[in-house]
Amino acid sequence: MARDERFDIVIVGGGPNGMTTAAYLAKCGLSVCVLEERTESGGACESAEPLSGVRIYPHAALMYASPAPGFEQLELHKYGFRMDWNPTDPLEMNTAGMACTDGWRPITEEDQLGWATLAGMMSETNYTKELMRAAFWCPPHPADVEVTDENTPYMQVYKKYQPELWSPELRQGTMFDIMDEHLETEHFKTAMAFAAWASGAAGHWEGVAIPAILAVHLTTLPNLGRISTPRGGMHGYFHSILRCAVHHGTVIRTSSPVDEVLIDDGRAVGVRLRETA
């Protein structure tokens, strides 16, 4: 990078977080440069070749953020992004089953309908996306504000679309409590509780039942047996963000390792690249 180049924003690291930030800022009219140390950007979304001829994803595989607002805010569909994350028929795979220690066990219609109901798929309007955004993409309550059934965003979504489902137990109970009320088979409940635990929410914790259930729904859509993966894999997801950022004027420099972030009066004002850049 030439000494006299100037940008409003310089982002160090061309992975999905850095490139998404670049796309947002460039879309707002700022001049943005992304510096990536490797020969290609993409971070954990790109493949690695640990052995000759063996290419793998080093990290990312599933799309946890499938209903994230950024997909629409950045208009990623214009840049090739496609994702079948929000199916409309909860009984499409009503012959599905699970491999258990005592053999193949079916997922019953009550299991599927119960899960689809909790996930916002059974009202007149499919509100799964709005429900997930209310659970995962809302600002947290200030520390001095008491969390109640009336000011919890996902509770208000249930009240709006399925008032018959709304109850204090939805927020205050455990995932096990909610599943006992709405699901039928123990093997299905156990599998969903394990998936929630793997996502960071234990089934016996009070007050996180709906976020725990939705965390599972984000990745596995268990009532359909589908996995929340974008078309083209994580490559397709990242490349749509990259194309969006470039379209709005972002400059991307690969093979540009940063040696030092320059600080002036407590503010980052620039970067110095390694001599090998």
ChimeraX attribute file (.defattr): number of C-alpha atoms within 10 A of each C-alpha:
attribute: neighborCount
match mode: 1-to-1
recipient: residues
	/A:1	11
	/A:2	5
	/A:3	6
	/A:4	5
	/A:5	6
	/A:6	13
	/A:7	12
	/A:8	13
	/A:9	17
	/A:10	21
	/A:11	17
	/A:12	19
	/A:13	23
	/A:14	25
	/A:15	20
	/A:16	21
	/A:17	15
	/A:18	19
	/A:19	30
	/A:20	20
	/A:21	18
	/A:22	31
	/A:23	24
	/A:24	19
	/A:25	19
	/A:26	23
	/A:27	20
	/A:28	10
	/A:29	11
	/A:30	17
	/A:31	18
	/A:32	26
	/A:33	24
	/A:34	23
	/A:35	25
	/A:36	23
	/A:37	18
	/A:38	15
	/A:39	9
	/A:40	14
	/A:41	25
	/A:42	23
	/A:43	21
	/A:44	17
	/A:45	21
	/A:46	22
	/A:47	17
	/A:48	14
	/A:49	11
	/A:50	10
	/A:51	8
	/A:52	6
	/A:53	7
	/A:54	9
	/A:55	12
	/A:56	12
	/A:57	15
	/A:58	14
	/A:59	12
	/A:60	15
	/A:61	15
	/A:62	16
	/A:63	20
	/A:64	17
	/A:65	18
	/A:66	21
	/A:67	21
	/A:68	16
	/A:69	14
	/A:70	14
	/A:71	17
	/A:72	11
	/A:73	10
	/A:74	18
	/A:75	15
	/A:76	19
	/A:77	14
	/A:78	12
	/A:79	18
	/A:80	16
	/A:81	18
	/A:82	18
	/A:83	17
	/A:84	12
	/A:85	21
	/A:86	16
	/A:87	13
	/A:88	12
	/A:89	12
	/A:90	20
	/A:91	15
	/A:92	13
	/A:93	15
	/A:94	18
	/A:95	11
	/A:96	18
	/A:97	15
	/A:98	14
	/A:99	10
	/A:100	12
	/A:101	8
	/A:102	6
	/A:103	8
	/A:104	11
	/A:105	15
	/A:106	17
	/A:107	20
	/A:108	19
	/A:109	18
	/A:110	14
	/A:111	22
	/A:112	23
	/A:113	20
	/A:114	21
	/A:115	25
	/A:116	25
	/A:117	18
	/A:118	23
	/A:119	23
	/A:120	22
	/A:121	21
	/A:122	20
	/A:123	13
	/A:124	9
	/A:125	10
	/A:126	18
	/A:127	19
	/A:128	26
	/A:129	19
	/A:130	18
	/A:131	25
	/A:132	26
	/A:133	18
	/A:134	18
	/A:135	20
	/A:136	17
	/A:137	15
	/A:138	12
	/A:139	9
	/A:140	11
	/A:141	11
	/A:142	8
	/A:143	7
	/A:144	6
	/A:145	9
	/A:146	9
	/A:147	13
	/A:148	12
	/A:149	16
	/A:150	11
	/A:151	12
	/A:152	17
	/A:153	21
	/A:154	23
	/A:155	23
	/A:156	17
	/A:157	21
	/A:158	22
	/A:159	14
	/A:160	12
	/A:161	18
	/A:162	18
	/A:163	12
	/A:164	9
	/A:165	14
	/A:166	17
	/A:167	13
	/A:168	13
	/A:169	15
	/A:170	22
	/A:171	22
	/A:172	17
	/A:173	18
	/A:174	20
	/A:175	27
	/A:176	19
	/A:177	16
	/A:178	19
	/A:179	24
	/A:180	12
	/A:181	9
	/A:182	17
	/A:183	20
	/A:184	18
	/A:185	15
	/A:186	12
	/A:187	17
	/A:188	23
	/A:189	20
	/A:190	14
	/A:191	14
	/A:192	23
	/A:193	22
	/A:194	16
	/A:195	22
	/A:196	22
	/A:197	16
	/A:198	12
	/A:199	16
	/A:200	11
	/A:201	20
	/A:202	19
	/A:203	25
	/A:204	15
	/A:205	14
	/A:206	16
	/A:207	16
	/A:208	18
	/A:209	26
	/A:210	23
	/A:211	20
	/A:212	24
	/A:213	23
	/A:214	22
	/A:215	24
	/A:216	22
	/A:217	26
	/A:218	25
	/A:219	20
	/A:220	21
	/A:221	21
	/A:222	22
	/A:223	25
	/A:224	18
	/A:225	14
	/A:226	15
	/A:227	16
	/A:228	21
	/A:229	23
	/A:230	19
	/A:231	14
	/A:232	14
	/A:233	18
	/A:234	22
	/A:235	18
	/A:236	20
	/A:237	24
	/A:238	24
	/A:239	22
	/A:240	23
	/A:241	29
	/A:242	24
	/A:243	18
	/A:244	26
	/A:245	27
	/A:246	19
	/A:247	14
	/A:248	19
	/A:249	19
	/A:250	25
	/A:251	17
	/A:252	22
	/A:253	21
	/A:254	16
	/A:255	14
	/A:256	22
	/A:257	19
	/A:258	17
	/A:259	13
	/A:260	11
	/A:261	13
	/A:262	12
	/A:263	11
	/A:264	8
	/A:265	6
	/A:266	7
	/A:267	9
	/A:268	11
	/A:269	13
	/A:270	16
	/A:271	16
	/A:272	15
	/A:273	16
	/A:274	12
	/A:275	9
	/A:276	8
	/A:277	14
